[in-house]
Amino acid sequence: MEKQKNDTLNQFLSFKTFIFGIFLAVLVYFVLMVYSGWNDLIQILFRVDIMVVIIAMILSFLNYLFRFMKWHLFTRSLKLEVPILSNFMIFFAGLSLSITPAKAGEAIRAFLLRNVSSSGLSEGLASTFSERLVDLLAVTLLALFGIFTLSSHHPVIYLPILALILLLIISGIFIFLFDPLYNLFSLLFKLKPLAKFSPKIDKFREDVLVTLQYKVFFIALVLGLIGWACEGLGFLLIALNLGIDISMDLAIFIYATSSLLGAVSFLPGGLGIMEGSMEVFLRDFLAISAALATALIIIIRVSTLWFGIAIGLIFLLIVTKNLKTEVISKS
């Protein structure tokens, strides 16, 4: 049994999808650099204040802390007895696989959690799912907030897209909450090829329902809004440091909407979609040069996505090393 657990864990620790994400990132940034012009871009990158980048990373880390609070809240609501330090390391270890499609690799937390608690995979997967769901909802609400607070009516053209995404998120929540909708949805898992997964899906739904309790969900949503607003503030500070004349509400709209489009694209880390939409928004709303827009995009992505992955890899090494030590000591 232990061997089977380790084999499954090793599959999740496979770096095939990670390497694909790195390859896609190199391709995306190469295209952006060629498009914006190497010389102008390098000159702009060299004039950014390193202290502003550090502050942006701190704000990004604050977002990860707020996300951890959501994760810890969900695991506690599921009655999982996990020491807070272990839970902290497990959550941050999951950030290492944020570069996987739809950040599905973050589900490694469920496997790591199973090794330090009496939980099955369902509880960990439910916590991961709910944490990502709340993130999507928080970013969508921030993007809508940006639209309704901007003095310019230009971003209103994106309202139908954001409204559709919000509708899909709410529909997904309702499917889990209401038995008639869930029973209709679960008919898919009555089909012969999927029938064997039906009991596991039902258990997963039960665990997700616990995390969707009103009080727990509301606190998690507030934490998500504050956390993503921190990253939006980091985006604003970098933009201002580069000499871009941008307001807080426009910065929140551009960053939140680009992040959302990247998330729903299901591409590794939203690569390509987030950068491309951010480039379009910056040039469309602010009429800045391609080199200036690309410089801002590269710096904010280094300060958020790649900073998080770097932290995650450190914690993943620590957690897996501790697991191997425990296995050796028990054998």
C-alpha positions in Angstrom: 0.0 0.0 0.0 2.8 2.4 0.9 4.5 1.6 -2.4 1.3 2.4 -4.3 1.1 5.8 -2.4 4.7 6.6 -3.3 4.2 5.6 -7.0 1.2 7.9 -7.2 3.1 10.7 -5.6 6.0 10.2 -7.9 3.6 10.6 -10.9 2.5 13.9 -9.5 6.1 14.9 -8.9 6.9 14.2 -12.6 8.4 17.3 -14.2 7.1 16.6 -17.7 4.3 19.2 -17.4 6.7 21.5 -15.5 9.2 21.3 -18.4 6.4 22.0 -20.9 5.5 25.1 -18.9 9.0 26.3 -18.9 9.3 25.7 -22.7 6.0 27.6 -23.2 7.3 30.5 -21.0 10.5 30.8 -23.0 8.5 30.9 -26.2 6.0 33.5 -24.9 8.7 35.8 -23.6 10.8 35.4 -26.7 7.9 36.5 -28.9 7.1 39.4 -26.6 10.7 40.6 -26.7 11.0 40.3 -30.5 7.6 42.1 -30.9 8.6 45.0 -28.5 12.2 45.4 -29.7 15.2 44.1 -27.8 17.1 47.4 -27.3 14.3 49.5 -26.0 13.1 46.7 -23.7 16.5 46.1 -22.1 16.9 49.8 -21.5 13.6 50.0 -19.8 14.2 46.9 -17.7 17.5 48.3 -16.4 16.0 51.5 -15.2 13.4 49.9 -12.9 14.0 50.4 -9.2 15.0 47.1 -7.6 13.3 48.1 -4.3 10.0 48.5 -6.1 10.4 44.9 -7.5 11.2 43.7 -3.9 8.0 45.4 -2.6 6.0 43.8 -5.4 7.4 40.4 -4.4 6.4 41.1 -0.8 2.9 42.0 -1.9 2.8 38.8 -3.9 4.0 36.8 -0.9 1.2 38.4 1.1 -1.2 37.1 -1.5 0.2 33.6 -1.0 -0.2 34.0 2.8 -3.8 34.9 2.3 -4.3 31.9 0.0 -2.7 29.7 2.7 -5.2 31.1 5.2 -8.0 30.0 2.9 -6.4 26.6 2.5 -5.9 26.2 6.2 -9.5 27.3 6.8 -10.8 24.7 4.4 -8.7 21.8 5.9 -9.8 22.8 9.4 -13.4 22.9 8.3 -12.9 19.3 7.1 -11.7 18.3 10.6 -8.2 17.5 9.4 -5.7 17.5 12.3 -2.7 18.9 10.6 0.0 20.9 12.4 -0.1 24.5 11.1 3.6 24.4 10.1 3.1 21.2 8.1 0.0 22.6 6.5 2.0 25.8 5.6 4.8 23.8 4.0 2.4 21.6 2.1 0.5 24.6 0.7 3.6 26.4 -0.4 5.0 23.2 -1.9 2.0 23.2 -4.2 3.0 26.5 -5.7 5.9 24.8 -7.4 3.5 23.2 -9.8 1.5 26.4 -10.6 3.1 26.2 -14.1 0.9 23.1 -14.9 -2.2 23.4 -17.0 -5.0 25.1 -15.0 -2.6 24.8 -12.0 -3.8 21.2 -11.7 -0.4 20.3 -10.3 -1.3 22.1 -7.1 -3.4 19.1 -6.3 -0.1 17.5 -5.2 -1.1 19.1 -1.8 -3.7 16.3 -1.5 -1.1 13.6 -1.8 1.3 15.4 0.6 -1.5 16.0 3.1 -2.4 12.3 3.1 1.1 11.6 4.4 0.9 13.8 7.4 -2.7 13.2 8.4 -5.4 10.6 8.4 -7.2 12.2 5.5 -8.0 10.5 2.2 -7.3 12.2 -1.2 -10.9 13.6 -1.3 -10.4 16.1 1.5 -7.2 17.4 0.1 -8.6 17.7 -3.4 -11.7 19.4 -2.1 -9.6 22.0 -0.2 -7.5 22.6 -3.4 -10.6 22.8 -5.6 -12.4 25.3 -3.2 -9.2 27.4 -2.8 -8.9 27.7 -6.6 -12.7 28.4 -6.9 -12.6 31.2 -4.4 -9.6 32.6 -6.2 -11.4 32.7 -9.5 -14.4 34.4 -7.9 -12.3 36.9 -6.1 -10.4 37.9 -9.2 -13.6 38.2 -11.2 -15.1 40.5 -8.6 -12.0 42.6 -8.6 -12.2 42.9 -12.4 -15.8 43.9 -12.2 -14.9 46.4 -9.4 -12.4 47.9 -11.8 -15.0 48.3 -14.5 -17.6 50.0 -12.3 -15.2 52.4 -10.6 -13.3 53.6 -13.7 -14.3 57.1 -15.0 -13.7 55.9 -18.5 -16.5 53.8 -20.1 -14.0 52.0 -22.4 -13.6 48.8 -20.3 -17.4 48.3 -20.3 -17.0 46.4 -23.5 -15.4 43.6 -21.5 -18.4 43.4 -19.1 -20.2 40.6 -21.0 -17.1 38.4 -20.9 -16.7 39.0 -17.1 -20.4 38.5 -16.5 -20.3 35.2 -18.4 -17.3 34.0 -16.4 -19.0 35.0 -13.1 -22.2 33.2 -14.2 -20.2 30.0 -14.9 -18.5 30.2 -11.5 -21.8 30.7 -9.7 -23.3 27.9 -11.8 -20.5 25.6 -10.7 -21.1 26.4 -7.1 -24.9 25.8 -7.4 -24.2 22.4 -8.9 -22.4 21.4 -5.7 -24.9 23.1 -3.4 -28.3 21.9 -4.8 -29.1 18.2 -5.0 -31.3 18.3 -8.1 -28.6 20.1 -10.1 -25.9 17.7 -8.8 -28.0 14.7 -9.5 -28.4 15.8 -13.1 -24.7 16.5 -13.4 -23.8 13.2 -11.8 -25.7 11.3 -14.5 -22.4 11.6 -16.5 -20.7 9.4 -14.0 -23.4 6.7 -14.3 -22.1 5.9 -17.8 -20.2 2.7 -18.0 -16.7 4.1 -18.6 -17.0 6.6 -15.7 -19.2 4.5 -13.3 -16.3 3.4 -11.2 -15.5 7.0 -10.3 -19.1 7.8 -9.1 -18.5 7.0 -5.4 -15.4 9.0 -5.3 -17.1 12.0 -7.0 -19.9 11.7 -4.4 -17.4 11.8 -1.6 -15.6 14.7 -3.2 -18.9 16.6 -3.4 -19.6 16.0 0.3 -16.2 17.4 1.2 -16.6 20.4 -1.1 -20.0 21.1 0.5 -18.3 21.5 3.9 -15.9 24.1 2.5 -18.9 25.9 0.9 -20.6 26.6 4.1 -21.7 30.2 4.3 -19.4 31.4 7.1 -16.3 29.5 5.8 -16.9 30.5 2.2 -17.4 34.2 3.0 -14.2 34.5 5.1 -12.3 32.7 2.3 -13.7 35.1 -0.3 -12.7 38.2 1.8 -9.2 36.7 2.2 -9.1 36.1 -1.6 -10.1 39.7 -2.4 -7.5 41.2 -0.1 -4.8 38.8 -1.4 -5.3 39.6 -5.1 -5.7 43.3 -4.4 -2.2 43.1 -2.9 -0.8 41.8 -6.3 -2.8 44.5 -8.1 -1.1 47.0 -5.9 2.3 45.5 -6.8 1.3 45.9 -10.5 0.4 49.5 -9.9 3.7 50.3 -8.1 5.8 48.8 -10.9 3.8 50.6 -13.6 4.3 54.0 -11.8 8.0 53.3 -11.3 8.3 52.8 -15.1 6.7 56.2 -15.6 3.3 54.9 -16.7 0.4 57.2 -15.8 -2.2 54.7 -14.4 -4.8 54.9 -11.7 -5.4 52.3 -9.0 -8.8 51.2 -10.4 -7.4 50.7 -13.9 -4.4 48.8 -12.6 -6.8 46.5 -10.7 -9.0 46.0 -13.8 -6.0 45.2 -16.1 -4.3 42.9 -13.7 -7.4 41.1 -12.4 -8.9 40.7 -15.9 -5.7 39.4 -17.4 -5.2 37.0 -14.5 -8.7 35.7 -15.0 -8.4 35.2 -18.7 -5.1 33.4 -18.1 -6.8 31.2 -15.5 -9.8 30.2 -17.6 -7.5 29.4 -20.6 -6.3 26.3 -18.7 -2.8 26.9 -20.1 0.2 26.4 -17.8 0.3 29.4 -15.5 -2.0 31.2 -18.0 1.1 31.7 -20.1 0.5 33.5 -23.4 -3.1 34.5 -22.6 -2.3 36.6 -19.5 0.7 38.3 -21.1 -1.1 38.8 -24.4 -4.3 40.3 -22.8 -2.2 42.5 -20.5 -0.3 43.8 -23.5 -3.5 44.6 -25.3 -5.1 46.3 -22.3 -2.0 48.4 -21.6 -1.6 49.6 -25.2 -5.3 50.1 -25.7 -6.1 52.0 -22.5 -2.8 53.9 -22.0 -1.4 54.1 -25.5 2.1 53.2 -24.3 4.9 51.7 -26.3 5.1 47.9 -26.8 8.5 47.9 -25.1 7.1 49.7 -22.0 4.1 47.3 -21.8 6.3 44.3 -22.2 8.8 45.5 -19.5 5.9 45.8 -17.0 4.5 42.4 -18.0 7.9 40.7 -17.5 8.6 42.3 -14.2 5.1 41.6 -12.7 5.3 38.0 -13.8 8.7 37.5 -12.3 7.4 39.1 -9.1 4.3 36.9 -8.9 4.2 33.6 -10.9 7.9 32.9 -11.1 8.6 34.1 -7.5 5.9 31.8 -6.3 7.2 28.8 -8.2 10.7 29.5 -6.8 9.4 29.5 -3.2 7.3 26.4 -4.0 10.3 24.5 -5.3 12.2 25.2 -2.0 9.3 24.0 0.1 8.7 21.0 -2.2 12.3 19.9 -1.7 11.9 20.3 2.1 8.6 18.4 2.3 9.7 15.5 0.0 13.0 15.2 1.9 11.0 15.0 5.2 8.7 12.3 3.7 11.7 10.2 2.6 13.3 10.5 6.0 10.0 9.3 7.6 9.7 6.4 5.2 13.3 5.3 5.9 12.9 5.6 9.7 9.7 3.4 9.6 11.3 0.7 7.4 
